[in-house]
Amino acid sequence: MKSMIAMTAALLATAVTASAATLDADGDGSVSFEEMLAVYPDTTAETFATIDTDADGMVSESELTAAVEAGLVPANG
């Protein structure tokens, strides 16, 4: 059972990383609203602001991970 939980966690972590790489089109390490819209066209400014917890106008990898865990963004981008 523990190994199955560990494997599931590893797969989820991989999915989040893949999603971050997919979203960050310019490779600067952060995801802009425009980059988010390119993959998730239904994203609203309000949802983006909720994901962008430090309100810097960009979504970091940790913010994206938290958004995936909260169900705000699908794990596979």
C-alpha positions, -999 to 999 in steps of 0.1 A, spaced: 0 0 0 28 25 9 45 18 -24 13 24 -43 9 58 -25 45 67 -32 41 58 -69 9 79 -71 26 109 -55 55 105 -80 32 104 -109 13 135 -97 46 154 -93 56 144 -128 23 156 -142 27 190 -124 62 194 -137 51 186 -172 23 211 -169 46 238 -157 70 232 -186 40 232 -211 27 265 -197 59 284 -196 63 291 -233 91 316 -230 111 296 -205 115 323 -180 104 301 -151 70 318 -145 36 315 -163 19 347 -175 -18 351 -179 -13 349 -217 7 316 -214 -20 302 -191 -47 312 -217 -28 295 -245 -32 261 -228 -63 267 -207 -85 292 -227 -113 291 -202 -90 307 -175 -105 339 -162 -85 368 -148 -101 360 -114 -89 324 -115 -54 335 -125 -54 360 -96 -64 333 -72 -35 311 -84 -11 340 -83 -9 341 -45 19 367 -43 1 390 -68 32 396 -89 13 390 -121 31 357 -128 25 321 -116 55 304 -102 61 266 -102 51 264 -65 19 284 -72 11 262 -101 16 231 -80 -7 244 -53 -33 253 -80 -32 218 -94 -35 203 -59 -65 226 -52 -81 216 -85 -79 250 -101 -57 237 -129 -58 202 -144 -26 182 -137 -20 176 -174 -15 207 -194 
